[in-house]
Amino acid sequence: RPDQVKFVTSLKTDLSRRDFTINAMALDLRGKLYDYFGGLKDLQLRMIRCVGLAEKRMAEDALRILRAVRFSSQLGFAVDRTLMEIIDRHVHLLEYVARERITQEFRKLLAGQFAPLGLRLLINTGLAKKEPFLWLKGELETLSRYDLSALKEEERWAFLLSLAPPERRRQFLKGFRLSKGFEREIMSVVHLLDQKPGCTTVDGLAPEEMVHWTAEQLKALLKINQLLTKGKVSFQALTQLDHVLKGLPIRSLRELAIDGHDLQRLFNRPPGPWIKKYLDKAFYAVLKGKVPNEQKAIFSFLLEREKDEVD
């Protein structure tokens, strides 16, 4: 970043300091367009081109190296050949850019409407040879072959990380500044994908498995596995998942018709680990449809199980 900001009175001079021609246009209050560097033409051509000398623009702020790729991912624009060559020669400058800024740009890139195009440019410009991208260079290339339009941002991160072994996942994530909550959500889906590879429909999920994950995590599992195995997402399978989840008699212990205090009164025992054991028995019995979620029915079930264990 510059040490100081020098203000100017000339609009053309001000616009000449912008990064790309499509970002270097201005409109006055009367609707007159000021386009000194061919931004409108590049907009029509769907082209990302630097204002003036590309080498100078990249040297002014190395983050522009990644911004060019990010704009391509969001807009579906091509990157000027000269700019591509300059990026390739100056990619080492990215080492001096704060990780927070790199994180912001890559998140926008991966969430872009044309993310596969952006990912291919990231690889072709040599950006993928630099940290943190180098840890998943092959995986980034693999991800670029898929239509990611049906995936949310966190699902795209999870898809990418699921393609790599655990050690390289950790190294890749170290290079970014993600919030703990966002990282936990990503990794929860990655762990689910590790546990249920190839699971593309609700038929591959047992009720006792479904209750351990949120509906969004289960949908991410199905969508990513569908892309891996079939190359596209089946929204019919997602609708079926919603239907099955709504049909479950219970989703969590909080919904159970009894609690620990009820068990203490029923068995006349002090608190202890046995309470969790009995609540789990009741929960899974209700979940599998063996017992209705009613206090009397659950008490009868537990008393009968207690009797069987004693016998």
C-alpha positions in Angstrom: 0.0 0.0 0.0 1.3 3.5 -0.7 2.9 5.5 2.1 0.7 8.6 1.3 -2.2 9.6 -0.9 -1.7 12.5 -3.3 -5.0 14.1 -4.4 -5.3 15.5 -7.9 -7.8 17.8 -9.6 -7.7 16.2 -13.0 -10.2 13.4 -13.6 -8.1 11.8 -16.3 -5.1 11.7 -14.0 -7.2 10.2 -11.2 -8.6 7.5 -13.5 -5.2 6.7 -14.9 -4.2 5.4 -11.5 -7.0 2.7 -11.5 -6.2 -1.0 -12.1 -8.3 -2.1 -15.1 -9.9 -0.1 -17.9 -13.4 -1.4 -17.0 -12.8 0.2 -13.6 -11.5 3.5 -15.0 -14.6 5.1 -16.3 -16.7 7.9 -14.8 -20.1 9.4 -15.2 -21.1 12.9 -14.3 -24.4 14.1 -13.0 -25.7 14.8 -16.5 -25.0 11.3 -17.6 -21.9 12.1 -19.7 -19.4 9.2 -19.8 -15.7 9.9 -19.4 -13.7 7.0 -20.8 -10.1 7.9 -21.5 -8.7 4.4 -21.6 -11.2 2.3 -23.7 -13.0 0.8 -20.7 -16.4 0.7 -22.5 -14.9 -1.2 -25.5 -13.3 -3.7 -23.1 -16.5 -4.1 -21.3 -18.3 -4.9 -24.6 -15.4 -7.3 -25.5 -15.6 -8.8 -22.0 -11.9 -8.2 -21.5 -9.8 -7.4 -18.5 -7.0 -5.1 -19.5 -4.8 -2.8 -17.4 -4.9 1.0 -17.6 -1.6 2.0 -19.2 1.4 -0.2 -18.6 0.4 -3.5 -17.0 3.8 -4.0 -15.5 3.5 -0.6 -13.7 0.0 -1.3 -12.5 1.0 -4.7 -11.0 4.1 -3.2 -9.3 1.9 -0.5 -7.7 -0.2 -3.1 -5.9 0.6 -6.8 -6.2 -2.9 -7.7 -5.1 -4.0 -6.7 -8.6 -2.4 -9.9 -9.8 -5.1 -11.8 -8.0 -7.8 -9.2 -8.6 -7.6 -9.8 -12.4 -8.3 -13.5 -11.9 -11.0 -12.7 -9.4 -12.8 -10.3 -11.8 -12.6 -13.0 -14.5 -14.3 -15.5 -12.0 -17.1 -13.1 -11.2 -17.7 -11.6 -14.7 -16.7 -14.4 -17.0 -14.3 -12.0 -18.8 -11.1 -13.0 -20.5 -7.7 -11.6 -19.3 -5.6 -9.7 -21.9 -2.7 -11.8 -23.1 -0.2 -9.1 -22.2 -1.6 -8.9 -18.7 -1.4 -12.7 -18.4 2.3 -12.5 -19.2 2.9 -9.7 -16.7 1.1 -11.6 -14.0 3.2 -14.7 -14.7 6.4 -12.6 -14.4 5.3 -10.7 -11.2 3.5 -13.5 -9.3 6.3 -13.5 -6.8 5.2 -10.1 -5.6 2.1 -11.7 -4.0 4.4 -12.8 -1.2 4.4 -9.2 0.1 0.6 -8.9 0.2 -1.2 -9.4 3.6 -2.9 -12.7 3.9 -6.2 -11.0 4.9 -6.3 -9.3 1.4 -5.4 -12.5 -0.4 -8.2 -14.3 1.6 -10.8 -11.7 0.6 -9.9 -12.0 -3.1 -9.8 -15.8 -3.2 -13.1 -16.1 -1.4 -14.7 -13.8 -4.0 -12.9 -15.9 -6.8 -14.2 -19.2 -5.5 -17.7 -17.8 -5.0 -17.8 -16.3 -8.5 -20.4 -17.3 -11.1 -17.6 -18.3 -13.4 -15.3 -19.9 -10.8 -14.0 -22.7 -13.0 -12.7 -20.0 -15.5 -11.1 -18.1 -12.6 -9.5 -21.3 -11.3 -8.0 -22.2 -14.7 -6.5 -18.7 -14.9 -5.1 -19.0 -11.4 -3.3 -22.2 -12.6 -2.3 -20.9 -16.0 -0.8 -17.6 -14.7 1.5 -19.4 -12.3 -0.4 -18.2 -9.2 -1.0 -21.8 -8.2 2.8 -22.3 -7.8 2.8 -19.8 -4.9 1.6 -20.2 -1.3 -1.0 -20.9 -0.2 -2.3 -22.2 -3.5 0.6 -24.5 -4.3 -0.5 -26.9 -1.5 -3.6 -27.8 -3.5 -2.4 -27.0 -7.1 -3.6 -30.3 -8.5 -6.9 -30.1 -6.6 -7.6 -26.6 -7.8 -7.1 -27.9 -11.4 -9.5 -30.8 -10.7 -12.1 -28.5 -9.2 -11.9 -26.2 -12.3 -13.4 -29.1 -14.4 -16.7 -29.1 -12.6 -19.8 -27.0 -12.9 -19.9 -25.4 -9.5 -23.1 -23.3 -10.0 -25.2 -25.5 -7.6 -22.7 -25.2 -4.8 -22.6 -22.4 -2.1 -19.3 -20.8 -1.2 -18.6 -23.0 1.8 -19.5 -26.1 -0.2 -17.0 -25.2 -2.9 -14.3 -24.9 -0.2 -15.3 -28.3 1.2 -15.3 -29.8 -2.3 -11.8 -28.5 -2.9 -10.4 -29.7 0.5 -12.1 -33.1 0.2 -10.0 -33.8 -2.8 -6.7 -33.5 -0.8 -5.1 -35.6 2.0 -5.5 -34.1 5.6 -1.9 -32.8 5.8 -2.2 -30.7 2.7 -5.6 -29.5 3.7 -4.1 -28.0 6.9 -1.2 -26.4 5.1 -3.6 -24.8 2.6 -5.9 -23.4 5.3 -3.0 -21.9 7.2 -2.4 -19.6 4.3 -5.7 -17.8 4.7 -7.4 -15.8 7.4 -10.8 -17.4 7.7 -13.1 -17.0 10.7 -13.3 -20.0 13.0 -17.0 -20.5 12.4 -16.5 -20.5 8.6 -13.6 -23.0 8.8 -15.6 -25.3 11.2 -18.5 -25.3 8.7 -16.2 -26.2 5.8 -14.4 -28.9 7.7 -17.6 -30.5 9.1 -18.7 -31.1 5.5 -15.2 -32.4 4.6 -15.3 -34.9 7.5 -18.8 -36.0 6.4 -17.5 -36.5 2.8 -14.6 -38.6 4.3 -17.1 -40.8 6.2 -19.6 -41.2 3.3 -17.8 -41.3 0.0 -20.0 -42.0 -2.9 -23.2 -41.2 -1.0 -25.4 -39.5 -3.6 -29.0 -40.1 -2.4 -30.9 -40.2 0.9 -31.0 -44.0 0.6 -27.4 -44.1 1.6 -28.1 -42.4 4.9 -29.5 -44.2 8.0 -31.8 -42.2 10.3 -29.2 -42.4 13.1 -26.6 -40.8 10.8 -28.9 -38.0 9.6 -29.5 -36.7 13.1 -25.8 -36.1 13.7 -25.6 -33.5 10.9 -27.6 -30.4 9.8 -29.8 -30.5 6.8 -27.3 -28.1 5.0 -24.4 -30.4 5.7 -26.3 -33.4 4.4 -27.3 -31.5 1.2 -23.6 -30.5 0.7 -22.6 -34.2 1.0 -25.1 -35.3 -1.6 -24.4 -32.4 -4.0 -20.6 -32.8 -3.9 -20.7 -36.6 -4.2 -23.2 -36.2 -7.1 -20.7 -33.9 -8.9 -17.9 -36.3 -8.3 -19.8 -39.4 -9.6 -22.2 -38.0 -12.1 -20.9 -34.6 -13.0 -24.1 -32.8 -12.1 -26.4 -32.1 -9.1 -29.8 -33.8 -8.8 -32.2 -31.4 -7.2 -34.7 -34.3 -7.0 -32.4 -36.0 -4.5 -32.3 -32.8 -2.4 -36.1 -32.6 -2.4 -36.2 -36.2 -1.3 -33.8 -35.5 1.5 -36.0 -32.6 2.7 -39.0 -34.9 2.7 -37.3 -37.6 4.6 -35.9 -35.2 7.2 -39.4 -33.7 7.8 -40.7 -37.2 8.2 -38.3 -38.2 11.0 -40.2 -38.5 14.3 -37.3 -36.7 16.1 -34.1 -34.9 15.2 -32.5 -34.1 18.6 -32.5 -35.0 22.3 -34.2 -31.6 23.0 -37.3 -32.9 21.2 -37.5 -36.0 23.3 -40.6 -36.2 25.6 -38.5 -36.9 28.7 -35.3 -35.5 30.2 -32.8 -36.4 32.9 -35.0 -35.2 35.8 -37.8 -37.5 34.6 -35.4 -40.4 34.6 -34.2 -39.7 38.1 -37.8 -39.7 39.4 -38.6 -42.9 37.4 -35.7 -44.9 38.6 -35.1 -43.1 41.9 -31.4 -42.7 41.3 -28.9 -39.9 41.7 -27.5 -38.1 38.6 -24.7 -39.9 36.8 -23.5 -41.2 33.4 -26.5 -43.6 33.3 -28.8 -40.7 32.4 -27.1 -40.1 29.1 -27.1 -43.8 28.3 -30.9 -44.1 28.9 -31.7 -40.9 27.1 -29.8 -42.2 24.0 -31.7 -45.5 24.2 -35.0 -43.6 24.3 -33.9 -41.2 21.5 -32.9 -43.9 19.0 -36.0 -46.0 19.8 -38.2 -43.0 19.0 -36.1 -42.2 15.9 -36.4 -45.7 14.5 -40.2 -45.7 15.1 -40.1 -48.4 17.8 -41.7 -46.1 20.4 -43.9 -43.0 20.0 -42.4 -39.8 21.4 -44.7 -39.8 24.5 -43.6 -39.8 28.1 -45.6 -42.9 29.2 -44.6 -44.9 26.1 -40.9 -44.1 26.7 -41.1 -44.9 30.4 -42.6 -48.3 29.6 -39.9 -49.0 27.0 -37.1 -48.1 29.4 -38.6 -50.1 32.3 -38.9 -53.1 30.0 -35.3 -52.7 28.9 -34.2 -52.4 32.5 -36.0 -55.6 33.4 -34.5 -57.5 30.4 -31.0 -56.4 31.4 -31.6 -57.5 35.0 -32.9 -60.8 33.9 
